[in-house]
Amino acid sequence: MSLKTTITRADILPMDEFVKVRKDKRTEIVGIKKHRRVGVGPFCTFYFENYATMWWQIHEMLFIEKGGEEQIGDELHAYAPLIPKGSELVCTFMIEVDDAVRRPAVLAQLTNIDQMVVLEFGTHKVRAVPEDDAERNREDGKTSSVHFLRFPFTAEQVAAFKAPGTRVLLAIEHPNYGHIAVMPETTREALAKDFA
């Protein structure tokens, strides 16, 4: 099967059809997402997206909000850009602080954290590029708890990343949150399939 890098109105099931396959699709998506998640430090989690995860997200939003045909365009506009285009990885980056009292103080210390994320492997360093759909860092320094990042790769970097056994580090280089995680091999293998 060829790599799907876009999603269109033609990919969206009618809700009565989605309801019939929802349970099986949920099980399938849970399996896919299991190998596309990387935690870094105590608060940050990266959820690497692809066609399947965004297809599911759009359908779930339509199922929950019941906006019908009018909602479909908005969901496609919001989520279609998060599907990797064949020479990049794309992720939803979440800062997850469970303590509601502590959360604002943590976010206030992490301004521009979305500009300080890198993947390192071999001799390569791929810096994340934040999506520019909205400003996620306020003037007072507080950052959003949700960011969308794109990692643009060169052909040489793609080849190096795809090599079996490549040790990949996902690092946050923020002065108030310097943490690194080693990407599990099962995750590297899953993400390698996002490249054409």
Disulfide bonds with the S-S distance in Angstrom:
none
